[in-house]
Amino acid sequence: MDAVSQHLATLLTEKFEVPAEHIDPQATLADLELDSLAVVELHLTLQEHWNVPLDENEADADQTVDGIARRITELLAAAATESERT
């Protein structure tokens, strides 16, 4: 498990009290019983932790755990590429 996925799983278990055995890459946030407020809070927390610009419109309970981790990884890679250019 990569660092982004690991952090996301830890955040879900510790902050949002999702049982670790329920966290599956294909599970949606709705499957994990996060309500809309929790989904927004998760996005804000991830945005602050990784210092990436997550779009508020993407804060949706239909997102999968894997989808969120991939999006953050993409944003981190784009930021690294941009930083190399400057």
C-alpha positions as CSV (number, residue, x, y, z in Angstrom):
1,M,0.0,0.0,0.0
2,D,1.4,3.4,-1.0
3,A,1.7,6.4,1.4
4,V,-1.4,8.1,0.1
5,S,-3.6,5.0,0.4
6,Q,-2.1,4.2,3.9
7,H,-2.7,7.8,5.1
8,L,-6.3,7.7,3.8
9,A,-7.0,4.3,5.5
10,T,-5.5,5.6,8.7
11,L,-7.6,8.8,8.5
12,L,-10.8,6.8,7.8
13,T,-10.2,4.6,10.8
14,E,-8.9,7.1,13.3
15,K,-10.8,10.3,12.5
16,F,-14.0,8.9,11.0
17,E,-14.1,5.7,13.0
18,V,-14.6,3.4,10.0
19,P,-13.7,-0.2,11.0
20,A,-10.4,-1.1,9.2
21,E,-11.9,-4.3,7.9
22,H,-14.5,-2.3,5.9
23,I,-11.9,-0.2,4.1
24,D,-11.6,-1.7,0.7
25,P,-10.2,0.1,-2.4
26,Q,-13.5,-0.3,-4.2
27,A,-15.6,0.8,-1.3
28,T,-17.4,4.1,-1.7
29,L,-17.5,6.7,1.0
30,A,-21.3,5.9,1.2
31,D,-20.4,2.2,1.7
32,L,-18.3,3.4,4.6
33,E,-21.3,5.3,6.0
34,L,-19.8,8.8,5.7
35,D,-22.4,11.4,5.4
36,S,-22.1,14.5,3.2
37,L,-20.5,16.6,6.0
38,A,-18.0,13.9,6.7
39,V,-17.1,13.6,3.0
40,V,-16.4,17.3,2.8
41,E,-14.4,17.1,6.1
42,L,-12.4,14.2,4.6
43,H,-11.6,16.2,1.5
44,L,-10.5,19.3,3.5
45,T,-8.3,17.2,5.8
46,L,-6.6,15.4,2.8
47,Q,-6.2,18.7,1.0
48,E,-4.5,20.3,4.1
49,H,-2.3,17.2,4.8
50,W,-1.0,16.7,1.2
51,N,-1.2,20.4,0.3
52,V,-3.1,19.7,-3.0
53,P,-6.1,21.5,-4.4
54,L,-9.0,19.1,-4.2
55,D,-12.0,20.3,-6.0
56,E,-15.0,20.7,-3.7
57,N,-17.2,19.4,-6.5
58,E,-15.4,16.1,-6.2
59,A,-16.4,15.7,-2.6
60,D,-19.0,13.0,-3.3
61,A,-20.0,10.0,-1.3
62,D,-19.9,7.9,-4.5
63,Q,-16.1,8.2,-4.7
64,T,-14.2,5.0,-4.0
65,V,-11.3,4.9,-1.6
66,D,-9.0,3.9,-4.5
67,G,-10.4,6.8,-6.6
68,I,-9.5,9.3,-3.9
69,A,-6.0,7.9,-3.4
70,R,-5.4,8.0,-7.2
71,R,-6.6,11.6,-7.5
72,I,-4.3,12.7,-4.7
73,T,-1.4,10.8,-6.3
74,E,-2.1,12.5,-9.6
75,L,-2.1,16.0,-8.0
76,L,1.1,15.2,-6.1
77,A,2.8,14.1,-9.3
78,A,1.6,17.2,-11.1
79,A,2.9,19.4,-8.3
80,A,6.3,17.7,-8.4
81,T,6.5,18.1,-12.2
82,E,5.6,21.8,-11.9
83,S,8.2,22.3,-9.2
84,E,10.9,20.7,-11.4
85,R,10.1,23.2,-14.2
86,T,10.7,26.2,-11.9
